[in-house]
Amino acid sequence: MEQKYAVQMKNITKTFGHAIANDNVSIDLEYGEILSLLGENGSGKTTLMNMLSGIYFPDSGKILIDGKEATIRSPHDAMELGVGMVHQHFKLVDVFTAAENIILGLKEKEPLKNVIDKIKEICDKYGFEVDPNQKVYNMSVAQKQTLEIVKVLYRGANVLILDEPTAVLTPQETEKLFKVMRNMKENGKSIIIITHKLNEVLEISDKVTILRKGDYVGTVETKDATELSLTEMMVGEKVELNIERPEVENKEVRLEVSHLSCKSPDGINILDDVSFEAYSGEILGIAGISGCGQKELLEAIAGLQKTEDGSKITYVNHQGEKESLLEKSPRQIRECGVALSFVPEDRLGMGLVGSMGMPENMLLRSYDEGKKFFISNKEPKKLSERIKQTLNVQTTSINAPVRTMSGGNVQKVLVGREIANAPSVLMTAYAVRGLDINTSYTIYDLLNEQKKKGVAVIYVGEDLDVLLALSDRILVLCGGKENGILDARKTTKEEVGLLMTNLQNGGADNE
């Protein structure tokens, strides 16, 4: 009988101390199949794939590659067996070219001309676009990801694991990636994709395997699944997937930004003459491919980024009085009621102290403001309990060090803390980065609650479907320039995606 499966993982268990990451999990991957791996934060998806790619070793269970039992103790072992993983955070050397990165660490040294020929052959076969001589530091996020995929194919991978591959891609770049994935599938490659975007799961995969809290829930044919059915399997109960968008009421200007420009330390324009207004009771979405100035825009408003001459940032209070934020310190800006909740890639390095529990981290945010509210430890504890309950933070205790929580749970603490400060302008960047769908919807509900309270919400997000459903207006940034402000109720994903990548003459207001 012909072997059907490229990979079989049987009864895999992995624990870290008392925490069970995977409990007796079994999955099968056929030749020429795209399998999506779904689950809430902390469900064990990445841990399971890290065992298949040789980063972790299972406590029990076995892995079969091409029907034969395999021992995978390192990424090198995995690659020898034809298994390669493209991680969410790329493992490339910036100052090297694409070709140099591809052969880095390989024992067999081939002449560079042969390497370049082989790269071109792979690109032609699957539809990639890679310039072998381009330096990594000159590449866009999509180009770096393409390079990572070409790297594992060059090294002989027949099984590819892609961890959140579309997190920072535009719709056009995602479509290009999916086209390449379909080409790889037609050539007999097997692909496992870890993603939180259910619409993409339904579009690209043949089957979906769902994990919940480290347990295997089931595998379904994608053609028989819907967003709702998959979410219910992930969560274990009936859920409603509707992003509410209340009408804007009592619209008043809260923030006026005009001719805002910022330069990087080496003198490059990060933001170039950006102007817009943010209104109370409105969610203003900010769209742009990664590195187009979204982060710097919010940091400039919060007083964390140096601005160029001619820039104006004005806060308008509830009495209609205007004051410039440019002369103020970050602390003074916060006291005006302008809050920034930036969820960085390193959630613990920026924003929270890993060795402290939730109450101490709540206290940190307001300690120097001398608010009576936070003088005793009682209020931070109450706030911690409320955040734990509202956002379903998975932790043994609110006093447990936050570093012991999964990344998604750390993020819930970070976002919950900023919202709890009751600002009049709430700026939030990547609030649902890496969060499962159920928690993401809880965050959207919280942002809508702020909107209903008359808060001006500025939301930077990576998922265009969410930006279109949640926002009232969308400001599009392209290469640091304002490239249009769109009515989110009337625009399309394609129009936003196009403005993200093609700069119009001087930027246009398309409201």
FIFI-753084 format. One record per residue: x, y, z of N, C-alpha, C in turn; residue in one letter. Coordinates in steps of 0.02 Angstrom, whole numbers, plus 50000, padded with zeros to 5 digits. Atoms other than C-alpha are relative to their C-alpha. Last residue first. Example, Ala and Ser with C-alpha at 12.3 -4.5 7.8 and 13.67 -1.06 7.14 Angstrom:
<recs>
499584994149997506844994750357499615005550037S500454994150000506154977550390500455006050000A
</recs>
This chain:
<recs>
500625000749960493235304450096499395001549957E500525003450039494595302049967499354999150037N500535001049951495855314550032499404997249963D500664997350016497345312249918499514998850056A500505002649953499205310349943499335003249987G500064995949939500455321649855499524997350052G499664993550002500135313149690499875004050063N500344995450046499575295749737500385006650001Q500084993149976500825283849820499665004249946L499884995250054500535265749772499865007150023N499395001750038500755252049905500165005049944T499445001849956499565256450046500654999149961M499734993849971498395265749926500594998650046L499684996350055498175249449828500325006550025L499365003550017497815239449985500395003649947G499534998549945496495252250040500684996949984V499844992850004495625251349870500515001950054E499544999150057495725232249869500215007349994E499345002349979494975230950044500525001349944K499885007350006493505241249988500714998550022T499415002150038492845258650035500054992449996T500104999950073491075263850082500594997249960K500635003350018490875260550269499924999349924R499945007349993492715264050303499364996349981A500585001849960492565281750232499994992450004D500585003350031494325284650167499434999050050L500425001549942495745296450210499344997649972I500725000250006497105296350076499664998750066G500185001650069498965294050047499244999549990N500735001249996499695302450202499764999049928E500454994650021501565300650175499284998050011K499984994549953502785289650273499565006049982G499334997050000503085278050125500055006150045G499585003450050501225275150108500675003549999C499314997550005500035279250251500384995949947L499525004750030498155276650235500685003449994V499454996050027496975285450356500524995149973L499345003250003495385275150378500505004849968I499594997550056493725282250437500674996450002R500474995550034492345274450543500345003349940D499874992850005493415259650592499405003849971S499994996649935492885242350652500035007649994L500615001449961492355232950495499945004250063A500594997950037493625240350374499364999250040L499984992750007495055239150499499375002649965L500204997249935494535221250540499995007649996V500715001649991494585215750358499745003150064D500424995050035496225225250339499264998550006L500515003750037497095214950473499525005049967D499695003450057498715223350528499494996649956E500095007350001497985236450645500314997049938G499545002750051498315254250701499944992550002V499865007249999496795261050793500464998149942Y499585000850060496535279250843500284992950001I499575006050004495075280650963500385000049935V499745000350068494315297551008500504994349997A499285000050008493365293851169500175000249925V499774993650027491525298851176500765000549994G499904995349944490955284951294500255006849975K500674997949976490245275651143500065005050057K500304995750051492005275351067499325002750024K499664993649994492735268251227499705005149952Q500254997149937491425254351224500305007050011E500664997150016491875251351041499685003150062N499874993950037493695248951093499345003549982L499754995049953493155236451227500135006749965L500574997749960492095226951100500225005550049D500394995650044493575226050980499405002850039Y499644993650006494645219351124499605004849956I500084996649935493345205751163500335006949998T500674997150000493315201450977499855003550066Y499984994150046495205199050980499325003550000S499734994449961495015187651134500025006349957T500484998449947493875176051035500235006050041N500584996250025494935176750877499525002050056I500495004350033496585171950958499365003949986D500545002549955497845185550995499524995649961L499875006649971499485186850897499474997550047G499445003650032499345205650870500114993350035R500185007250002497635210550940500554995949966V500335002249938498075228051003499844992649999A499935007349999499305230750859499694996950063Y499675003050058499375249450894500084992550012A499795007049988498175258451009500294997049936T499645002450059497915277051027500234992950014M499675006549990496575281951152500324997849935L499755002450065496085300351157500384993550015V500474997050047494955305351303500234998949928S499744994150035495835292851418499455003449958P500544995450020494955281551546500275006249964A499804993249979496535273551622499515005449978N500254998649932495705256351613500165007150023A500714998350006495975256051424499725002050068I500074993450032497855256851451499275002249996E499754994749956497885242751580499905006949969R500494998749948496775231251476500215005850045G500564996250030497945232651326499495002050053V499754993750028499515227451422499435004449974L499854995749942498635214051526500215007049976V500654998149971497865206451368500115004850059K500284994750041499585206751288499335002450027Q499624993949983500355196551427499695006049964V500284997849936498955183851396500365006250026N500674997250009499405182651212499705002650065G499974993350031501245180451248499325003349993G499865000450072500935165851367499985007149972S500595000650043501045169851553500214999249927M500215007050001502545165951666499384998949956T499585003850048503335182751620499804992749996R500325000150066501845191251706500434996249949V499624995750046502525186051876499724999649929P499475003850033501095177851975500385004649952A499344998349971500155190452084500584996149968N499824993350024498575189951976500685002150026I500194994949952498575171152007500195006849972S500165003449937498745154851910499755004950052T499424999849955498625164551747499794996750066T499835006649972497515163851593500635000550043Q499275000849995496845181351566500144993450035V499855007149990494995179851520500754998749999N499615002450057494895197651453500204992750006L500274997550063493485203351567500354997049940T500675002750013493965192251714499745002149931Q499945007450004495845195451717499334996949980K499695001650065495555213851678500044992549990I500484998350052494345215451824500274998349930R500535005150000495485205851942499505001449944E499715006250026496945217051894499474994549995S499934999150072495885232751920500284993649968L500695000350027495375226852094500035000449924K500225007049994497205223052135499304999249970K499685004050052497755240052067499784992750002P500294998450065496415248252178500344996149943E500675002950006496935239352340499725001049930K499965005650048498805242552325499314997249986N500015006649967498605259652405500024994649946S499534999749944499195275852323500004993450038I499505005450001498415271852156500485000250059F500285006550022496785281552159500494994350008F500225003149937497625295752252499764992949987K500735000149993498495299852090499824996350064K500214998349933500325303852114499255000250008G500504994950007500655303751927499725002150067E499714993349996502295294951956499485005549992D499644998549938501455278552002500235007250004Y500244993749971500175278451862500395002250061S500254995450051500815265351741499825006950029R499454996950039501875256451870499765005649955L499754994549958500365252951982500545004049963L500534994850003499535242051850500255006450034M499964997250067501175232451831499455005249989N499404995750003501255230152020500065003349931E500134993849963499445223552019500595004949997P500444995250033499805211251874499905006550041M500675002450012501315202551952499575005549967G500544997649956503115208251935499334996849981M499935003149934504615198651864499445002150048S500145007249998504115202251684500014996950069G499425002949966504025221151701499854992750014V500135003549937502775227451572500664997550030L500694999449975502765240251432499864996650065G500284993250003504265236951321499294999850029M499454995250002505385221951350499755007150001G499724999249932503915211451407500565005150001L500504997249954502875213751250500295001250069R499735002249936504355211551132499565002950055D499865007150011503415212850968500284996950064E499395001350038502705229051036500094992549987P499835007049985500885232051086500614998249958V499635003050056500745250951090500204993050019F499925007149984499385257751203500334996749940S499735004250054499585276651194500074992950026L499665006249979498495287751304500234996149939A499805003350063498025306051276500414993950019V500505005150017497045312251428500164996549934G500524996750040497945328751459499444995149983C500444996549953498895319551598499455003949964E500445005149970499595307751467499505003350048R500485001850053500265322651371499514994950026I500494994550005501075329151531499464998549948Q500425000349940501915312151558499465005449999R500475005550005502545311351379499524999650060P499665006549990503315328751403499484994449992S500135003849938502445343951329500414993550003K499544997649946503055357051205499954995850062E499295000450019502355347851054500475002250055L499685005649963500655344351133500754999849987L499515003750040499935361351083500324994550043S499324999449974498395366651179500474995649958E499465003450036496645370551118500675000850036K499364996349994495115374551223500564995949968E499824997050064493475367051158500655004050002G500264993150000492785364051333500165003649934Q500735000450004493015345151311499675006950001H500345003049942494865347651272499245000549993N500584995849986495645350351100499614996950057V500535003649963497415343251084499445005050014Y500414996149953498525350950950499464995650031T500445004949969499975342750858499615003750054I500464997549949500875354250735499574994250025K500495004949976502435350350633499555003250053S500604999450041503295365250549499454995150020G500294993250000505015360750616499395000249954D499644994950039505285341850626499655006850005E500334997750062504615330350762500425005549967T499824993050017505565320250893499685001949933K499634999750064504645304250943500135007449984Q499445004749997504025299451117500445000249938L499414996549975502855314251146500624995650004G499915001549928501255303851133500635003250029A500574997049963500785312050967500104999150075I499934992750005502525308150897499445003550040A499494997949952502405290250961500115007550000E500285000349932500755287650871500515002450052L500564995349997501465293550705499715000250071L499724993349987503115284450734499455005350006E499744999949932502215267750749500245007050018K500575000549953501185270450591500245000850073Q500064994149957502705276850493499434999750050G500194994050039502725265350342499865006150044C499444995450008503725251650429499845006349961G499554999449943502465237650403500575004949986S499595006049993501225241150264500515001350056I499364999150034499975254850298500414993750008G499785005750041498255257350374500675001649967A499394998150037497765268750518500244993849964I499525005450013495965266850579500605002749962G499624998550060495045281650654500524994549992L499385004050006493745275550778500325001749933I499845002750066492495289250820500614995450006E500525004850020491575295250975500124996849933G500295003849944492715310450990499464995349973S500624997549968493555315450828499794995650058Y500335005749967495325313450761499425002850041A500344998449936495955326150633499714993650028E500665003049991497235323550494499705002550066F500514995849967498885329950422499344996150005S500635003549987500505320750377499515004650037V500564995350010501925331050301499314996750007D499884994350044503215317050283499355003949989D500664997050012503395303850417500125006449961L500445005649980504915292350419499285002249991I500694998149982505985304550318499594993850018N500505002050050507795298050320499305002050025I500234994550043509075307750421499494998349947G499544998950056510095293450496499725004949948D499344997549978509235294950666500485001149942P499655005349964507535293350576500685002750022S499435003250034506615309250529500294994550043K499495002849954504885315050578500554996949958C499435003350032503595326150491500494997750053S499575003849954501855331650545500554996349960L499314999750027501135344850428500504996350045H499894996950066499545345750533500755000549985S499315001350019498835334950673500115003249931V499854997250066497255340950759500754998949986E499294999750018496605330350902500075002949930L499605001049940494955330350996500755001149986R499275000950011493805337250862500354999250067V499624993849988491985334550910500744998649988E499344999750031490715321650850500345006850013K499674994349967489255320250970500725000849977N500444995049970488795303150898500425005450034E499634994849964489695291550777499505005250026V499964993650036488605276650733500385005150042E500524995149982489035260550824500095006349958P499754993450019490115248050728499455005150016R500504994749996489945230850806500325006449974E499684994049974491145217450748499485005549997I500214993850032490055202150732500385005850031N499444996550031490715184850766499765006149962L500234995750054489485177550890500595004049973E499774993049996490035162750993499695004049943V500284995850052489365145351035500245007250009K500684997849985490535135351146499765004449943E500365005249964492155125451140499305002150019G500194997349935493245140251095499634994950043V499424997249965494205132750950499825001750072M499555005649984492765121650891500605002450041M500335003949947491555136350904500424994050020E499934996449937492765147150806499704996150058T499305000649978492895134250668500115003450067L499905006949977490995132650653500714999050026S500355001249937490785151650648500144993050026L499664996349946492115154850517499694998450067E500154992850005491325141050410500405003450056T499934995649941491875123050377499775007149985A500595001149957491335109050256499985005050059D500614998750039492515114750115499374999150042K500144992850003493925115850244499355001549963T499874997850069493835097250281499805007349995E500584999750045493865095250470500245001949930V499794997750065495145089550598499404999949954T500235003650059494735087850782500295003049937G500734999850002494925094350960499734996149940V500245000650070496735089550999499245000050001Y500335006350021497165095751174499825000349926D499525005550004498435108951225499724993449977G499655000949936497135121451284500454993950000K500284995849947496115119151124500344998250066R499765001749932496875112850961499655004750050L500124995249946495995112950791500274997350066I499955003649936496595104550632499955005250056T499854995949942495965112150469500034995550062V500285002549937495975103550299500215004850056K500415005850018496225108750118499654997350062D499845006849976496875126150160499524994649974S499385003350023496965142550063500064992650018I499804998950069495305151750064500564995449978E500515002650045494485145050221500215000649927L500035007349989496065147650324499524996949949V499435002750038496235165050248500034992350007E500164999350072494485170050306500554997149957N500445005550022494905162650477499825000549926L500484996950047496395173950507499564994749967K500604998249963497245167350665499455002549953H500264993350011498605157950569499395001150044T500294997849936499765142950581499755007149988I500024992849989500035135750406499665001450067I500414998849940500605117750376500035007550013I499934993649963501185114350198499545000050061I500525000049948501535098450099500115006050045S499794997849934502495099949935499414999850049K499955005449951501905089249789500255002050069G499365003450010502245101549647500134994750054N500055003650064500405106349645500644996149985E500445005749988500585110949831499954995749936K499605004849962502065122149791499604993650012M499505002850047501055131049655500424994650035N500375004750043499605133249778500474996749949R500165006049960500805140749905499624994849959M499395003949995501485152649771499884993550039V499895002650068499725158749732500624995450000K500465005750008499395160549919500084996749931F499765005649959500945171449938499564993849990L499405002550034500395182649793500294993950036K500255003650059498655184449869500584996949962E500295006449976499455189050036499774995849941T499435004349983500535202249950499764993250024E499675001950063498995209949868500584995250013Q500425005150035498015209650032500334997649935P500604996850029499485218550118499584994649966T500034999350073500655207850224499385003949979L499824993150018501095209850409500005001149924V500114995149946500255194750489500145007249978A500314994050031500165184850325499915005750050T499634997150056501415171050370499705006549973P500314993350010500755167650546500305003649940E500304997549939501965152850567499755007249989D500014992750003502285143850402499635002750061L500434997649946502815125550414500055007749999I499884993149977503485118350252499505001950055L500544998149953503635099650214500185007050025V500615002450033504645094950059499395001650043N500615001349962506155105150115499434997549955A500315006550014507755102850015499364998550038G499705005049958508905116650077499644993249997R499315001050025508435127749931500334994350039Y500075004150060506605125649984500684998349970L500145007049979507035131550160499904995449940V499435002949962507935147050094499854992850019K499525002550051506575150649962500594996550036V500315005950031505315151750106500484997049948I500015005549951506445163350208499714993649969E499325002549994506765174250053500034994150049L499885004050061504895175950022500704996850003T500375006349990504705181650203500104995449940Q499645004049951506075194550181499664993350010K499405002750033505265200850020500414995650048Q500215005350045503575202650106500604996849965A500185005949959504355212550250499824994149954V500634999149964505175224450125499864993750041S500605003950019507005222050080499395002150041M500374996250050508445234650083499344996749982N500244993749970509145228050248499635004449950Y500625000949961509165210650171499755006650028V499865000449928510445215550038499344999750039K500274994549959509915211749859500174998850074Q499474995349980511095200549758499755005650045N499495003349959509935185249746500535004950027P499374997750031508485196249685500564997350044D499444998849955506955186149736500605002349959V499594994550027505225185649654500555001450052E499724995249952504395168849684500355005749962F500294993350008503285160149555500245005050052G500584998749955503535141949606499705006949994Y500445005949991504665134849469499375001750039K500385001250062505415151449413499494994450010D500464994450010505925155849592499564999049938C500555000849951506675138549623499485005549990I500385005950019507705139749461499404998950046E500424997950056508255157449503499554994349976K500524995649972508885151449673499525002049944I500485004449965509825136949587499425004150030K500385003750051510655148949465499464995750032D500474995250031511145160549608499584996549947I500524998549950511915145949705499475004549969V500445005949997512865139949550499425001350048N500375000150063513575157649524499504994150000K500574995549995514045158649709499574999949936L499844993450029515175143349692499365004349999P500074999850072514555129649810500225006849973E499904993350027515155126649988499984999649923K499745000350069514405110850063500055007149972E499325002950000514265113150252500305000049929K499985006450036512795125150248500724997449996L500025005849956512785138250386500014993349965G499694999149935512315152950275499934993750043L499485005249991511855146650101500355000450068I500255006750018510185155850090500514994650014I500435002449947510795171150185499774992849987N499575001549943512235173550063499594997350059E499635006250014511035172249915500444998050059A500485005649999509845185349986500374993449992A500475000350057511295197150020499534994150009T499855005050052512085199350192499495000649943F499484997350044512015215150300500204995249944V500174994050038510325210950375500535002249949D499464995249983510705193150430499935006049954V499584997950055509065183350424500545004850025L499325001449976508075173550552500495001349943K499535002950048506345180650523500704999350030F499454995149999505135183250666500584997049961H500324993550003503535173650626500535005649999Q500264997249937504545158050591499715006949989H499904992850008504745149050424499655003450059V500504995549970504935130650466500205007349988M499734993249987505795117250362499455004550027G500494995849964505525098250357500325006850015V500414996250046506455088050225499465004250032G500615004050015507135074450340499525003849953L499755006250031508885082350339499424995649978E499864998350069507975098850374500274994049961M500634999150035507205091550532500135001349925A500315006750009508885084950593499365000649958D499595003450051509655102250562499724993049986H500244997850067508195110450656500404996749944P499764993350017508745099550805499705002149933S499724996749940508275083750900500255007149986R499824993150020507115075750772500235003850062I499794996449939507045056850791500255006849979T499424995550004506025049450649500165002950068A499924996449937504835034650631500655004149998E499465002849958504585030350448500095004250063K500195006649973502935033150355500534996850044G500065004850055503615047450248499884992950025D499904996250062504075056450410500024994949943I499835004050060503375048550568500055004749941L500084996450062503425057550736500224995549943I499505001050054503185048450900499815004049938K500305000150066502385051051071500524999149946G500235006650021503155056351236499645000649933S499915004349941504125070751313499784992949985D500595002149962504275078651139500174995750061P500045007250007505905087351087499414997550042F500135003749938505885105951057499994992649985Y499814995249949506695116250917499884997150070I499395001549964506725101650796500215004950053G499434996650032505475107350663500654999450040S499915002750068504135094650711500615003149967L499755006949992504375098950895500114996849932M499304999649979504255117650858500304993150012N499604999250060502655113850763500755000650016M500055006350040501835106850920500455000549938L499615005149964502465121551026500014993549959T499294998850017501805133750893500444994850035T499875000750072500045126350904500755000649984K499455004750014499975123451092500184999249927G500305006650014498275130951138500534994949980S499835004949949499135145551226499704993249988G499334999049972498235158451121500134994950055N499944993749962496675150851042500735000750024E500115000749928496815137150911500095006750034G500374994649967497035133750726499944998750074L500005001849929498275123650622499705005950038L499984994449954497895124850437499974997550071S500375001149938498385110150325500075006350044L499904994149957498895112650144499544999250060I500584997449964499085095850057500195006350039E500364995150041500245089349922499385002850032G499584997150053500745073850021499565004949961Y499915004050061499595071350171500495003549952E499934995550057499805078850345500144995949937L499765003150062499175069250496500035005349945D500224996950063498955075650675500324996449941I499825003650062498985067550847499755004049940S500264997250063499025076651015500244995849941V500225005850039499225067251181499705002249932N500195006049961499285083151286499724994749953D500355004750045500235097851213499864993650039N500074996350063500795113151314499624995949949A500025004950056500515105351486499865003949936I500444998250056501095117751619500044994849944A500675002749988501805110251779499525001449942H500164999949928503605112251724499324996950011G499504995349975503535114451535499865001050074F500144995949941502595099451466500595004650014T499444995749982502535091251295499805004350060K500104996349937501455076551241500635004150015T499464995649978501305069651064499815003750064I500024999749926500105055151040500575004250030N500455004449962500585052450857500095000750075K499794998949931501275065550738499514996250044M500495002249950501135059450559500305001450069Q499854999449928502005068350417499434997150040V499334997149997502095065650227500235000350073A499854994249958500595054050235500735002249997Y500444994450013499865042750101500235006450035K500004995549942501175028950088499625006449983Q499594994050007500685017049948499925004650061E500424994050000500005000050000500445006350000M
</recs>
